[in-house]
Amino acid sequence: MTARLFALLLSVAMVAGCGAGDVERGPYVRQNLALLRSVPAIGHAHLVRTASEPQRNGDGEGPIQAYRTTLVYKLPPGTTASEALRFFHNEHVARGWRVVTSGVHHLNMGRGEATSLQVLAGRGRVYIGADYHCSLCLVAR
């Protein structure tokens, strides 16, 4: 009976993400949200969703090393993906961000040692992802 109870508690702890070495979610996500509050918004865009996902090293089975927090906005009618990306590019470069990579529908930027901001645009939406201390990112220094 004790062995079964131990196995049950262990499996519940594993499913709940109580692994040793995980970064603490609350403080990490609060820092990401503070970073996202500093991101200028496109006029008349409507916030649709906010989500934070854990980031693990390599194979995805190690401890949680970071959280990426993403805001999803519905763009105003008539705003194209390229217009949205151009807006974020111009606003952030003027504020000291570096463009790390860019493409037709994405823009990856870095600031400081390990701050990462990713903007994806398309189908009338823009996704702005942030990691204030991106230990897993390839941020050009």
C-alpha positions in Angstrom: 0.0 0.0 0.0 2.8 2.5 0.9 4.6 1.7 -2.3 1.5 2.4 -4.4 0.8 5.7 -2.5 4.4 6.7 -3.1 4.2 5.9 -6.8 0.9 7.8 -7.1 2.4 10.9 -5.4 5.5 10.7 -7.5 3.5 10.6 -10.7 1.3 13.5 -9.7 4.4 15.5 -8.8 5.9 14.8 -12.2 2.8 15.7 -14.1 2.5 18.9 -12.1 5.9 19.9 -13.2 7.6 19.8 -9.8 10.9 18.7 -11.2 14.1 19.6 -9.5 15.9 22.4 -11.3 12.9 24.0 -12.9 12.9 27.8 -12.9 10.0 29.3 -10.9 7.1 30.1 -13.2 5.5 33.1 -11.4 8.5 35.5 -11.1 9.7 34.5 -14.6 6.4 35.2 -16.3 6.0 38.5 -14.3 9.3 39.7 -15.8 8.2 38.7 -19.3 4.9 40.6 -18.9 6.8 43.6 -17.7 8.9 43.4 -20.9 5.8 43.0 -23.0 4.1 46.1 -21.4 7.0 48.1 -22.8 6.3 47.0 -26.3 4.3 49.6 -28.3 1.0 48.4 -29.7 -0.4 49.0 -33.1 -3.3 51.4 -32.8 -6.7 49.7 -32.6 -5.2 46.2 -32.3 -7.2 44.0 -30.0 -5.6 41.7 -27.4 -7.0 38.2 -28.0 -4.9 36.0 -25.8 -1.9 35.8 -23.4 -0.1 32.6 -22.8 3.2 31.4 -21.2 4.8 28.2 -22.2 7.7 26.4 -20.5 11.0 26.1 -22.5 13.2 23.1 -21.9 16.7 22.4 -23.2 17.5 20.3 -26.3 15.2 17.2 -26.3 12.5 18.9 -24.3 12.8 16.5 -21.4 15.1 18.3 -19.0 14.1 20.8 -16.4 12.2 23.9 -17.3 14.9 26.6 -18.1 12.7 29.5 -19.1 9.2 30.6 -20.0 8.2 32.3 -23.3 5.2 34.6 -22.8 3.2 35.5 -25.9 0.5 38.2 -26.5 -1.8 37.6 -29.5 -3.4 40.6 -31.1 -6.1 40.9 -33.8 -4.9 43.5 -36.2 -7.1 46.3 -37.4 -8.9 45.7 -40.7 -6.6 46.5 -43.6 -3.4 46.2 -41.7 -1.0 43.8 -43.5 1.6 41.5 -41.9 4.4 43.5 -43.6 3.0 46.8 -42.2 2.8 45.3 -38.7 6.4 44.0 -38.9 7.6 47.3 -40.2 5.9 49.1 -37.3 7.6 46.8 -34.7 11.0 47.0 -36.5 11.0 50.8 -36.6 9.7 51.2 -33.0 12.2 48.8 -31.5 15.3 49.7 -33.4 14.7 53.3 -32.3 14.6 52.0 -28.7 17.9 50.1 -28.9 16.8 46.7 -30.0 18.9 44.7 -32.5 17.4 42.7 -35.3 18.8 39.2 -35.1 16.7 37.6 -37.9 13.8 38.7 -40.0 11.7 37.4 -42.8 8.4 37.8 -44.6 6.3 37.0 -41.5 8.7 37.2 -38.6 11.1 39.5 -36.7 13.5 38.3 -34.0 15.1 41.0 -31.9 17.5 41.1 -28.9 18.6 43.6 -26.3 21.3 43.3 -23.7 22.8 40.0 -22.8 19.8 37.7 -23.3 16.5 39.5 -23.8 14.5 38.1 -26.7 11.5 39.5 -28.5 9.9 37.6 -31.4 7.1 39.1 -33.6 5.2 36.9 -36.0 2.5 38.3 -38.2 -0.1 36.9 -40.6 -3.7 36.2 -41.2 -4.8 39.3 -39.4 -2.9 38.6 -36.2 0.3 39.5 -34.6 2.1 37.3 -32.0 4.6 39.0 -29.8 6.7 36.5 -27.7 9.1 37.6 -25.0 11.7 36.0 -22.8 13.4 38.5 -20.5 16.4 36.2 -19.7 16.5 33.9 -22.7 19.1 31.3 -21.8 18.0 29.1 -24.7 18.0 31.8 -27.4 20.5 32.5 -30.1 20.7 36.2 -29.5 23.5 37.8 -31.4 25.7 39.8 -29.1 
